[in-house]
Amino acid sequence: MKILFVGDVVGNIGIKSLETYLPQIKKVVKPQLTIVNGENVNGGKGIKVEDYQKIQVAGADVVSGGNHSWDKKEVLDFIDDPKKNILRPYNFPGKNVPGRGFIEIKVNQKKVYVINMQGTALMAPLDNPFYAFDELLPTLEKDAIKFVDFHAETTSEKIATAIYLTGKVSAVVGTHTHVQTNDARVFNKETAYLTDVGMTGSYDGILGVKKEPIINRFLTQRPNRFEVDEDGRMQIGFCVVDVNDQTNNARSIKNYVINPDNKKFLE
């Protein structure tokens, strides 16, 4: 099974990038499942139902989240809708947390679990993700593909998580830092890994937002209002994971970026 994963969609330009590139990518890859991280889609923070619908129409089967999952209060109007394949990190603390941290879907009669988990290093103090995986994974069907969007800040936590989960899940793909890393690999011929898949949105901003306020903050050390760079040129970061349907082990993972300086994938 080929699983296509697209990194953080940022702002309206992220939607435009997704609408422009995702159909072309899917024609080449021919994935059986497409997952898109959408936690930054509305003004860089959060998601509303109209954003979810646009991501879905562009070609996503599942929309995952992260630390900005709750930033738009309107998310509470649809995050519990069982007809909408939207996720938030599983390890938010407390009971009766709205939404789902994982989803079970059937792809050509093969069961697939898509799991959303958030790291805690240099991030909000959610429940320990390692213990959360220990709690969750035994409850899932063993003979199934398990794909993890691990939304985390530090490289070390992401790598440690992937090694901890080797042989337990099919893939661990990192999101959140918006810059694609070049370390795609398969641990022990079992679990695919990429530290960060990158972002989808402005190629000319800084992590998807306008350059000037960020530079000014570094210059002055004073707060600045960050806004999505909606006028930049488009980019999309993604990866393709090939999983053996019989063993649930990853065969390969390949990472790609399409931007004005790199359009090799489409040539």
N, C-alpha and C positions, 0 to 999 in steps of 0.2 A: 504494500500500500504506500502510495506517495502522499505525504502530508505537506502542505504549503503553509508556512507561517509568516505573517507580515508584521513588522515592528510598529511601535507606537504611532498611531495616526494623530497628527497635531494640527488642529484648526481646520478651517474650510479648505485651505490649500492642501491639507492632508487628504481630505475627501476627494478633491479634484485630482490629486496624484493617484489615489486609489482607483478612481473611476477611469483614469487614463491608462494606467499601467497594468492593473490587476487582470482585466480580460485578456490582454496580450500575453501576460505571464502564464495564465492558465492554459492558453492555447499551446504553449510550448511544453509546459510541465505535465499537463493533464493530471492534476491531483485528484485523489478521491475525497480529500477533506481539506478545507481551507479555513484557517484560523487567523483572526486579525485582532491585535491589541488596540482597543478603542478608548482607553481611559483619559487621553488628552485631546479628544476630538473637539470638544466644545470650548472654544476660547483658550485652549491649552490645558484646561482643568475640568474634568468631568465629562458626562455624556447625557444627552436627552434622547427621548424616544425617536425623534426625527433623525438624529445622528445615527442611532442604531439601524434604522431602516435604510439609510443611505449606504451604510457599510455593507449591509446584507444584500442590497440590490447590486452593489458593485461586485459581489461575488463571495462574500464570507458566509461560511456555515456556522461558525461560532465566533463570538466577540468576547475577548477576555479583558480583565481590568487590572487595577493596581492601586496605588496609594491615593489616587484622585477619584476613585470610584464613587465617593459620596459627595463630591464637590458641587454637584447640581442636585438640588433637593427634588427636582422632577424625576430623578432616577427611581425614587421610591414608588412612583406611579406604575412602573412597568418591570422592575427588576425581579419581581416574584411571578411574572406571567410565565407559565410553563410552556407557552408556545414560542417564547423568545429565548434563543440560545445565547444568553448573556451571563457572564461570570464576574464575580468579585473574589478577591483573595480568600481562600478557605480559612485562614488562621486569624481572622478578625476575632477579638476576644468577646466573651459573653455568650449568653444563650439567645435563641430566637433572632439571630442576625438575619436581616433581609437578604434575599437572593441566594445564590448557590456558589459554592467554591469549586464544584466540579460538575460535569455533565456527562451523562451516558448516552451515546448515540450508536446507531447501527449504520455501518457502511458496507453495502453489499453482503449483508448478513454477518459481518464481522463486528464484534462489539469494540467500541473505542471509548475510553474515558479521557476527557480533556480536563486537566486539573490546573487551577490557578492558585498560586501560593506567593506570599510576600516575605522578603527577607527582613531582618531586624537590625543588621549592622548599619549604623548611621541613618537609620530610618525610625519610624514610629514603633513603639514597643508592643508589637502584636505578639500573639502566642508564638512560642518557639516553633519554627517551621519543621525542624527535625522531628520533634515530638508529634507535631501535627501529621506529618507523613506516617509516622509509626502508628498513629491512631487510625488514619484513613485507609491506607493501602490494604490492610487485612480484611476490610469490609467490602473490597471490590473483587469482582470475579477475577480469578487468577489467569484464566486463558483469555486475556483481552489486551489490546494495545493501550498503553497509558502514556499520554503526552502531557508534559508539564510546562506551563509558562511560569517561570520563576522571576518575579518582579522584585529586583533587589539592586542595591547600590554598589556593594563592593565585589570586586572580582574574586577575592578569596572565599567569600560566603557562597558565591555561585559555584565555583569549582568544588568546594567541599561538599555542597549539596549534591552535585552530580555524582561525585565519587561515592557518597553515602547511599545514593539511590541506584548505583550500577547493578544491573540484574533485576531490579525491582520495577523499573519503568522503562519504556522504550526510548524516551527522549526528554532532555531537560534543556530548554531554550530560555536564555535570559532576556529580560526587557528592562526598561527604566532609564538607562543612561544615554540612549539616543545616538550612540556612536557604535557602528558595527565593528566587532572584533574579528580577528583573523585566526581564530583558534578552533575552528570546527573539527571535531574528531568523534570517534566512537570508542567509548571505554570498554575494554575487554570484549570487543565484538558483540556488545549487548546494548549499551545505552548511548544514544547520540547526544552530543553536547555542543553548545555555542554560548560563550559568555554573554554576548548581547547581539541581537539581530539588527539593531539600528532603528531608525525612525522613518516615517513617511510624512513628508511635508516640505517646508522650505529648505532649499539647498543653500540659500544665501544668508540665512539667519544664524544664530548660535543656539544649537539644540532645538531649532524650530521657532525661536522667538527673535524679535528685532535686536539687532546688534548694539545700537547706541546705548540703551539703558544699562545693558550688562557691562559694556566697556566703562561707562560712567561710574558704575558701582565700584568696579575695580580701581578706578582713578580716585574716587572720593571717599569710599567706604561708607557712603550714605545710601539709604534705601531708595530704590527706583521701581517704578511700576513696569512689570514685564508684560509685553503684548506679543501675540503670535505674529510672525512675519508673513502676512497674507499676500504680499506682493513679490515674494521671491520666486525663483525658478523651482521646478518640482524635482523631488527625489523619492525613491522608495527603497526600503531595506527589507530583505526577506531571506528565508532559507527553505530548503527542500529536504525533507527527511524521508528516506526509503526504508520501510519496515517490512520484515518478513512476516506475512500473515500467519504462518504456521508456528513459528517460535516466539513471535512478538518482539524479537530482537531487531535493532536497527542494523541495516546493511551499510548505510552511508548517510552523510549530511553534507550539504553544500550551501555556502552562503553567497549572497549576491547583493549588489547595489546597482540601481539604475539612477543616473543623474546626468546633467548636461555634459560632464566630462567622462562619463562611462556608460555607454549604451551597447556594449558588446553583447549583452544577453539577448537583445532584440535584433541583432544583425544576422 
